[in-house]
Amino acid sequence: MLWLYLHFPHLLLEHFSQSETSPRPMALVSGYPPRVTQLNPEAARAGVTIGQSPQTASALADGLQLIPADMEEQARVLEQQAAWLYRQAARISLYPPDGLLVEAGSLRRLHGGLDNLWRTLEAELGRRHLSAQLACGSTPLGARLLARSNSGHCTDDTRRLRHSLDSLDIGHTDLDERTIERLQRMGLHTLGQVLTLPDRELARRLGPETCLMLQKIEGRAADPQSDWQPPPYFHRRLDFAEDVEHSSGLLFPLQRALQELETELRWRQQHTDTLQLEIRHRSQPVTSLPLRSTAPEHRASAFLDLAHLKLDRHTLEAPAIGLSLKVRRFIGREAPTGDDLFGDTPNARDEARQHLLSRLQARLGEDALHRPTLRADHRPEQAWTASPMRAMAATASDLPRRPLWLLRAPQPLQEMPQLWLAGPERISAGWWDGERVQRDYYIARLHSGQTGWLFRDVTGGWFIHGWFG
């Protein structure tokens, strides 16, 4: 079996950098007293080095952004990387806080060879502005050690992989410092020299746990992996290196999240019409902003337009330190139909209409747009109501014809029609609420040329109740 390991040496730092519009010096600090543990190229060019105090680093790099190292946050960011990696490989194991393991043996045929798989992952990492050290291995632990030491190769040659492991310095293994020091005093400086020792001798000198670990590296002991499964929803978390004070400053990082959502929806072959934006503040509750489209959608550009209109109407109550994009509602994508020679399709016209309605709704508010919908009542004046656009429209395919213009109150008919077109349709209802009606309705054309909706009540009088277009 062949394994592929991805080690992210600067995952948390690059996660914060993705929300910046332009490169700036940044560094992670941890420990007590705090020291610089990671830095980006901009900080390195300014003279910042690992191990410096925050005061020294800030004096060297003007505008240096210091970020506390949070391993729990880095573990969440690692899951976000596993989500896109799942589109390329089904069997993924997480090694928090900075590693992902992929079973690559079964993927060679799918990707047309190991080289193509390697290049695909490198291209995706570059597109996401992530740096990772890749390594292949005959065992999970072997691939991990080679990747963390940055001595991995794109190969499935077992001899070459074993040679790389044998050449690995024991300081680059996961052995504890005390064990490494004992091995070095014994004159053993490479992993290959340690693996030549008999198991009984290793267990006696280093302990059974260390012996078992070395056996897993060679593949002589079982090393089962827990397969990671993606959640049934989409969640993209963004963290800002510097507080954002205006809602317009959220658009740039949000654009990246929406691009990832579009890629996810294309991969799922699905749409969505409901997004949830959550703006995080330093000392206030999370601000939730629902974003809805009047029709299923998958394009990032369409969602960004709606978000722009939504954020224009929203004022931040406090500076934002992060943003989350969540989607839990997915809708199946239907194949387009009705294309004509010139591309003017009913679907395209309907898409333009829905896009306009979505923009109006985002600008004016979710409850600002209404449409007439049917109610279960035979009385014409009670048979419809105004409902918000987000409500589902009732179907009227099998219902009787109704006029486009219904008068507020029936008007007496001045002269009898010239031509009767349809009818009668008897309506007798309203006995349950004290407003009973008993009428016979007709569709007729008057002498003026208009098509009206007429009725005769129980008294024998004739009235006009609406006009057809």
LUMNU-32446 format. One record per residue (C-alpha): z, x, y; residue number from 1. Coordinates in steps of 0.5 Angstrom, whole numbers, plus 500, padded with zeros to 3 digits. Layout:
+-----+------+-------+-----+
:  up : east : north : num :
+-----+------+-------+-----+
:   Z :    X :     Y : NUM :
...
+-----+------+-------+-----+
***
This chain:
+-----+------+-------+-----+
:  up : east : north : num :
+-----+------+-------+-----+
: 500 :  500 :   500 :   1 :
: 498 :  502 :   507 :   2 :
: 503 :  501 :   513 :   3 :
: 501 :  502 :   521 :   4 :
: 507 :  503 :   525 :   5 :
: 507 :  502 :   533 :   6 :
: 512 :  505 :   537 :   7 :
: 513 :  503 :   544 :   8 :
: 517 :  509 :   548 :   9 :
: 517 :  506 :   555 :  10 :
: 516 :  498 :   553 :  11 :
: 522 :  496 :   558 :  12 :
: 519 :  500 :   564 :  13 :
: 512 :  498 :   563 :  14 :
: 514 :  491 :   562 :  15 :
: 517 :  491 :   569 :  16 :
: 511 :  495 :   572 :  17 :
: 506 :  489 :   569 :  18 :
: 509 :  484 :   575 :  19 :
: 507 :  489 :   580 :  20 :
: 501 :  489 :   585 :  21 :
: 501 :  496 :   586 :  22 :
: 504 :  502 :   582 :  23 :
: 510 :  505 :   585 :  24 :
: 516 :  510 :   582 :  25 :
: 520 :  506 :   577 :  26 :
: 526 :  509 :   572 :  27 :
: 531 :  506 :   567 :  28 :
: 538 :  508 :   568 :  29 :
: 543 :  508 :   563 :  30 :
: 550 :  511 :   560 :  31 :
: 556 :  512 :   564 :  32 :
: 556 :  516 :   569 :  33 :
: 549 :  513 :   569 :  34 :
: 543 :  518 :   568 :  35 :
: 535 :  517 :   568 :  36 :
: 533 :  515 :   561 :  37 :
: 525 :  513 :   562 :  38 :
: 521 :  514 :   568 :  39 :
: 513 :  512 :   570 :  40 :
: 508 :  517 :   572 :  41 :
: 509 :  516 :   580 :  42 :
: 517 :  518 :   579 :  43 :
: 515 :  524 :   575 :  44 :
: 510 :  526 :   580 :  45 :
: 515 :  525 :   586 :  46 :
: 520 :  530 :   582 :  47 :
: 524 :  525 :   578 :  48 :
: 526 :  528 :   571 :  49 :
: 530 :  525 :   565 :  50 :
: 538 :  526 :   566 :  51 :
: 538 :  526 :   573 :  52 :
: 543 :  522 :   577 :  53 :
: 541 :  515 :   580 :  54 :
: 543 :  519 :   587 :  55 :
: 538 :  525 :   586 :  56 :
: 533 :  521 :   583 :  57 :
: 533 :  516 :   589 :  58 :
: 533 :  522 :   594 :  59 :
: 527 :  525 :   591 :  60 :
: 522 :  519 :   590 :  61 :
: 522 :  515 :   596 :  62 :
: 522 :  507 :   594 :  63 :
: 524 :  509 :   587 :  64 :
: 526 :  502 :   583 :  65 :
: 532 :  504 :   579 :  66 :
: 532 :  499 :   573 :  67 :
: 538 :  498 :   568 :  68 :
: 537 :  499 :   561 :  69 :
: 538 :  493 :   557 :  70 :
: 536 :  493 :   550 :  71 :
: 537 :  486 :   549 :  72 :
: 532 :  484 :   554 :  73 :
: 527 :  490 :   551 :  74 :
: 528 :  486 :   544 :  75 :
: 525 :  480 :   547 :  76 :
: 520 :  484 :   550 :  77 :
: 518 :  487 :   543 :  78 :
: 517 :  480 :   540 :  79 :
: 512 :  478 :   546 :  80 :
: 508 :  484 :   543 :  81 :
: 509 :  482 :   536 :  82 :
: 506 :  475 :   538 :  83 :
: 499 :  478 :   540 :  84 :
: 499 :  483 :   535 :  85 :
: 500 :  477 :   530 :  86 :
: 492 :  475 :   532 :  87 :
: 490 :  482 :   528 :  88 :
: 495 :  482 :   523 :  89 :
: 499 :  477 :   519 :  90 :
: 505 :  481 :   516 :  91 :
: 509 :  484 :   522 :  92 :
: 516 :  487 :   521 :  93 :
: 520 :  488 :   528 :  94 :
: 524 :  494 :   529 :  95 :
: 528 :  493 :   535 :  96 :
: 528 :  495 :   540 :  97 :
: 522 :  499 :   541 :  98 :
: 518 :  498 :   534 :  99 :
: 513 :  494 :   530 : 100 :
: 511 :  495 :   523 : 101 :
: 504 :  492 :   520 : 102 :
: 502 :  492 :   513 : 103 :
: 495 :  495 :   514 : 104 :
: 492 :  496 :   507 : 105 :
: 490 :  489 :   507 : 106 :
: 486 :  489 :   514 : 107 :
: 481 :  494 :   512 : 108 :
: 476 :  490 :   510 : 109 :
: 478 :  484 :   515 : 110 :
: 477 :  489 :   521 : 111 :
: 471 :  493 :   517 : 112 :
: 475 :  499 :   516 : 113 :
: 482 :  503 :   518 : 114 :
: 478 :  506 :   524 : 115 :
: 476 :  499 :   527 : 116 :
: 483 :  497 :   526 : 117 :
: 486 :  503 :   530 : 118 :
: 481 :  502 :   535 : 119 :
: 482 :  495 :   536 : 120 :
: 489 :  496 :   537 : 121 :
: 488 :  501 :   542 : 122 :
: 484 :  497 :   546 : 123 :
: 489 :  491 :   546 : 124 :
: 494 :  496 :   548 : 125 :
: 490 :  499 :   554 : 126 :
: 488 :  492 :   556 : 127 :
: 496 :  490 :   557 : 128 :
: 497 :  497 :   560 : 129 :
: 502 :  499 :   554 : 130 :
: 503 :  506 :   551 : 131 :
: 504 :  506 :   544 : 132 :
: 504 :  512 :   539 : 133 :
: 501 :  509 :   532 : 134 :
: 502 :  512 :   525 : 135 :
: 499 :  511 :   518 : 136 :
: 504 :  512 :   512 : 137 :
: 504 :  510 :   505 : 138 :
: 511 :  507 :   506 : 139 :
: 514 :  503 :   512 : 140 :
: 520 :  509 :   513 : 141 :
: 514 :  514 :   513 : 142 :
: 510 :  511 :   518 : 143 :
: 516 :  510 :   523 : 144 :
: 518 :  517 :   523 : 145 :
: 511 :  519 :   524 : 146 :
: 510 :  514 :   530 : 147 :
: 516 :  516 :   533 : 148 :
: 515 :  523 :   533 : 149 :
: 508 :  522 :   535 : 150 :
: 505 :  526 :   530 : 151 :
: 501 :  520 :   526 : 152 :
: 494 :  520 :   524 : 153 :
: 489 :  514 :   523 : 154 :
: 488 :  516 :   515 : 155 :
: 489 :  513 :   508 : 156 :
: 489 :  519 :   505 : 157 :
: 496 :  520 :   501 : 158 :
: 495 :  528 :   501 : 159 :
: 494 :  528 :   509 : 160 :
: 500 :  523 :   510 : 161 :
: 505 :  527 :   505 : 162 :
: 503 :  533 :   509 : 163 :
: 505 :  530 :   515 : 164 :
: 511 :  528 :   513 : 165 :
: 513 :  535 :   510 : 166 :
: 512 :  538 :   516 : 167 :
: 516 :  534 :   520 : 168 :
: 522 :  537 :   523 : 169 :
: 529 :  534 :   521 : 170 :
: 531 :  533 :   528 : 171 :
: 525 :  527 :   528 : 172 :
: 528 :  523 :   523 : 173 :
: 533 :  518 :   523 : 174 :
: 539 :  522 :   520 : 175 :
: 545 :  522 :   524 : 176 :
: 547 :  529 :   528 : 177 :
: 552 :  531 :   523 : 178 :
: 547 :  531 :   517 : 179 :
: 542 :  534 :   521 : 180 :
: 547 :  540 :   523 : 181 :
: 549 :  541 :   516 : 182 :
: 542 :  541 :   513 : 183 :
: 540 :  546 :   519 : 184 :
: 546 :  551 :   517 : 185 :
: 543 :  551 :   510 : 186 :
: 536 :  553 :   512 : 187 :
: 533 :  547 :   512 : 188 :
: 529 :  545 :   518 : 189 :
: 523 :  541 :   515 : 190 :
: 523 :  534 :   512 : 191 :
: 519 :  537 :   506 : 192 :
: 524 :  542 :   505 : 193 :
: 530 :  537 :   504 : 194 :
: 525 :  533 :   499 : 195 :
: 525 :  538 :   495 : 196 :
: 532 :  538 :   493 : 197 :
: 534 :  534 :   487 : 198 :
: 537 :  527 :   488 : 199 :
: 544 :  529 :   485 : 200 :
: 544 :  535 :   489 : 201 :
: 542 :  531 :   495 : 202 :
: 547 :  525 :   494 : 203 :
: 553 :  530 :   493 : 204 :
: 552 :  534 :   499 : 205 :
: 549 :  529 :   504 : 206 :
: 552 :  522 :   501 : 207 :
: 548 :  517 :   497 : 208 :
: 546 :  513 :   503 : 209 :
: 542 :  519 :   506 : 210 :
: 539 :  520 :   499 : 211 :
: 537 :  513 :   498 : 212 :
: 534 :  514 :   505 : 213 :
: 530 :  520 :   503 : 214 :
: 528 :  516 :   497 : 215 :
: 525 :  510 :   501 : 216 :
: 521 :  515 :   505 : 217 :
: 518 :  518 :   499 : 218 :
: 517 :  511 :   496 : 219 :
: 521 :  512 :   490 : 220 :
: 526 :  507 :   492 : 221 :
: 525 :  499 :   494 : 222 :
: 524 :  498 :   502 : 223 :
: 523 :  491 :   502 : 224 :
: 521 :  488 :   509 : 225 :
: 522 :  482 :   513 : 226 :
: 516 :  478 :   515 : 227 :
: 516 :  476 :   522 : 228 :
: 513 :  469 :   524 : 229 :
: 511 :  467 :   531 : 230 :
: 515 :  461 :   534 : 231 :
: 511 :  454 :   534 : 232 :
: 511 :  455 :   542 : 233 :
: 508 :  459 :   547 : 234 :
: 513 :  463 :   551 : 235 :
: 512 :  469 :   556 : 236 :
: 518 :  472 :   560 : 237 :
: 516 :  476 :   566 : 238 :
: 522 :  480 :   570 : 239 :
: 521 :  483 :   577 : 240 :
: 523 :  490 :   579 : 241 :
: 524 :  487 :   586 : 242 :
: 526 :  480 :   588 : 243 :
: 521 :  476 :   590 : 244 :
: 523 :  472 :   596 : 245 :
: 517 :  467 :   597 : 246 :
: 513 :  463 :   592 : 247 :
: 506 :  466 :   594 : 248 :
: 509 :  472 :   591 : 249 :
: 510 :  469 :   584 : 250 :
: 502 :  468 :   583 : 251 :
: 500 :  475 :   581 : 252 :
: 505 :  476 :   575 : 253 :
: 504 :  468 :   573 : 254 :
: 496 :  470 :   573 : 255 :
: 497 :  475 :   568 : 256 :
: 502 :  470 :   564 : 257 :
: 496 :  465 :   564 : 258 :
: 491 :  470 :   562 : 259 :
: 495 :  471 :   556 : 260 :
: 496 :  463 :   555 : 261 :
: 488 :  462 :   555 : 262 :
: 488 :  468 :   550 : 263 :
: 493 :  464 :   545 : 264 :
: 490 :  457 :   546 : 265 :
: 483 :  460 :   544 : 266 :
: 486 :  463 :   538 : 267 :
: 489 :  457 :   536 : 268 :
: 483 :  453 :   538 : 269 :
: 487 :  448 :   542 : 270 :
: 488 :  445 :   549 : 271 :
: 495 :  443 :   553 : 272 :
: 496 :  439 :   559 : 273 :
: 503 :  441 :   560 : 274 :
: 506 :  447 :   562 : 275 :
: 513 :  449 :   564 : 276 :
: 515 :  454 :   570 : 277 :
: 522 :  457 :   570 : 278 :
: 524 :  461 :   576 : 279 :
: 530 :  465 :   575 : 280 :
: 535 :  467 :   580 : 281 :
: 540 :  472 :   581 : 282 :
: 546 :  468 :   582 : 283 :
: 543 :  461 :   582 : 284 :
: 541 :  456 :   576 : 285 :
: 534 :  456 :   574 : 286 :
: 529 :  452 :   578 : 287 :
: 524 :  448 :   573 : 288 :
: 517 :  447 :   575 : 289 :
: 513 :  442 :   571 : 290 :
: 505 :  443 :   571 : 291 :
: 501 :  438 :   569 : 292 :
: 494 :  437 :   568 : 293 :
: 491 :  430 :   567 : 294 :
: 486 :  432 :   562 : 295 :
: 487 :  437 :   556 : 296 :
: 485 :  444 :   559 : 297 :
: 485 :  452 :   556 : 298 :
: 482 :  456 :   562 : 299 :
: 487 :  460 :   566 : 300 :
: 483 :  459 :   572 : 301 :
: 484 :  452 :   572 : 302 :
: 492 :  453 :   571 : 303 :
: 492 :  458 :   576 : 304 :
: 489 :  453 :   581 : 305 :
: 494 :  448 :   580 : 306 :
: 500 :  453 :   580 : 307 :
: 498 :  455 :   587 : 308 :
: 498 :  448 :   590 : 309 :
: 505 :  447 :   586 : 310 :
: 508 :  453 :   589 : 311 :
: 505 :  452 :   596 : 312 :
: 509 :  445 :   596 : 313 :
: 515 :  449 :   593 : 314 :
: 520 :  453 :   597 : 315 :
: 525 :  458 :   594 : 316 :
: 532 :  457 :   595 : 317 :
: 534 :  464 :   593 : 318 :
: 530 :  470 :   591 : 319 :
: 527 :  470 :   584 : 320 :
: 528 :  476 :   579 : 321 :
: 524 :  473 :   574 : 322 :
: 519 :  468 :   571 : 323 :
: 518 :  464 :   565 : 324 :
: 512 :  460 :   562 : 325 :
: 513 :  456 :   557 : 326 :
: 508 :  451 :   553 : 327 :
: 511 :  447 :   547 : 328 :
: 505 :  441 :   547 : 329 :
: 498 :  443 :   544 : 330 :
: 492 :  439 :   543 : 331 :
: 487 :  439 :   538 : 332 :
: 480 :  441 :   541 : 333 :
: 474 :  437 :   540 : 334 :
: 467 :  439 :   540 : 335 :
: 463 :  438 :   546 : 336 :
: 458 :  432 :   545 : 337 :
: 452 :  429 :   549 : 338 :
: 449 :  435 :   552 : 339 :
: 442 :  434 :   555 : 340 :
: 437 :  439 :   557 : 341 :
: 439 :  441 :   563 : 342 :
: 447 :  442 :   562 : 343 :
: 449 :  435 :   566 : 344 :
: 453 :  432 :   560 : 345 :
: 458 :  427 :   560 : 346 :
: 463 :  432 :   558 : 347 :
: 462 :  436 :   564 : 348 :
: 462 :  430 :   569 : 349 :
: 469 :  428 :   566 : 350 :
: 471 :  435 :   566 : 351 :
: 470 :  435 :   574 : 352 :
: 473 :  429 :   575 : 353 :
: 479 :  431 :   571 : 354 :
: 480 :  437 :   575 : 355 :
: 480 :  434 :   582 : 356 :
: 485 :  429 :   579 : 357 :
: 489 :  435 :   577 : 358 :
: 489 :  438 :   584 : 359 :
: 490 :  432 :   587 : 360 :
: 497 :  431 :   583 : 361 :
: 499 :  438 :   584 : 362 :
: 498 :  437 :   591 : 363 :
: 501 :  430 :   593 : 364 :
: 506 :  430 :   587 : 365 :
: 506 :  427 :   580 : 366 :
: 507 :  420 :   582 : 367 :
: 503 :  420 :   588 : 368 :
: 496 :  418 :   584 : 369 :
: 496 :  411 :   580 : 370 :
: 491 :  407 :   577 : 371 :
: 490 :  400 :   574 : 372 :
: 493 :  399 :   567 : 373 :
: 493 :  393 :   563 : 374 :
: 499 :  389 :   561 : 375 :
: 500 :  384 :   556 : 376 :
: 499 :  377 :   560 : 377 :
: 494 :  372 :   560 : 378 :
: 495 :  371 :   567 : 379 :
: 490 :  375 :   571 : 380 :
: 495 :  376 :   577 : 381 :
: 500 :  379 :   572 : 382 :
: 495 :  382 :   567 : 383 :
: 495 :  389 :   571 : 384 :
: 500 :  394 :   574 : 385 :
: 499 :  400 :   578 : 386 :
: 501 :  406 :   573 : 387 :
: 502 :  414 :   574 : 388 :
: 496 :  418 :   573 : 389 :
: 500 :  421 :   567 : 390 :
: 501 :  415 :   563 : 391 :
: 496 :  413 :   558 : 392 :
: 490 :  409 :   559 : 393 :
: 490 :  402 :   555 : 394 :
: 483 :  401 :   552 : 395 :
: 479 :  395 :   554 : 396 :
: 473 :  396 :   549 : 397 :
: 474 :  389 :   546 : 398 :
: 477 :  385 :   552 : 399 :
: 474 :  379 :   556 : 400 :
: 470 :  381 :   562 : 401 :
: 474 :  381 :   568 : 402 :
: 472 :  382 :   576 : 403 :
: 472 :  389 :   579 : 404 :
: 475 :  385 :   585 : 405 :
: 481 :  380 :   584 : 406 :
: 483 :  376 :   590 : 407 :
: 490 :  376 :   592 : 408 :
: 490 :  369 :   591 : 409 :
: 485 :  364 :   589 : 410 :
: 481 :  361 :   594 : 411 :
: 478 :  354 :   594 : 412 :
: 470 :  353 :   592 : 413 :
: 466 :  351 :   597 : 414 :
: 460 :  349 :   593 : 415 :
: 458 :  349 :   586 : 416 :
: 455 :  355 :   583 : 417 :
: 447 :  356 :   582 : 418 :
: 447 :  359 :   575 : 419 :
: 453 :  359 :   570 : 420 :
: 453 :  365 :   566 : 421 :
: 459 :  365 :   561 : 422 :
: 465 :  361 :   560 : 423 :
: 469 :  357 :   559 : 424 :
: 475 :  362 :   557 : 425 :
: 482 :  358 :   557 : 426 :
: 488 :  361 :   560 : 427 :
: 495 :  357 :   559 : 428 :
: 501 :  362 :   560 : 429 :
: 507 :  363 :   564 : 430 :
: 511 :  358 :   561 : 431 :
: 517 :  363 :   559 : 432 :
: 518 :  365 :   567 : 433 :
: 517 :  358 :   571 : 434 :
: 510 :  360 :   573 : 435 :
: 505 :  357 :   568 : 436 :
: 498 :  356 :   569 : 437 :
: 493 :  352 :   565 : 438 :
: 486 :  354 :   567 : 439 :
: 478 :  354 :   565 : 440 :
: 475 :  361 :   567 : 441 :
: 467 :  361 :   568 : 442 :
: 463 :  367 :   570 : 443 :
: 457 :  364 :   575 : 444 :
: 452 :  366 :   580 : 445 :
: 453 :  363 :   587 : 446 :
: 448 :  361 :   592 : 447 :
: 449 :  367 :   596 : 448 :
: 447 :  371 :   590 : 449 :
: 454 :  374 :   589 : 450 :
: 457 :  373 :   582 : 451 :
: 464 :  370 :   582 : 452 :
: 470 :  369 :   577 : 453 :
: 471 :  361 :   578 : 454 :
: 476 :  357 :   574 : 455 :
: 478 :  349 :   574 : 456 :
: 485 :  347 :   574 : 457 :
: 489 :  341 :   570 : 458 :
: 488 :  337 :   577 : 459 :
: 480 :  338 :   576 : 460 :
: 480 :  343 :   583 : 461 :
: 475 :  349 :   583 : 462 :
: 477 :  355 :   585 : 463 :
: 474 :  362 :   586 : 464 :
: 479 :  368 :   583 : 465 :
: 475 :  374 :   584 : 466 :
: 468 :  378 :   585 : 467 :
: 464 :  382 :   580 : 468 :
: 460 :  388 :   583 : 469 :
+-----+------+-------+-----+
***
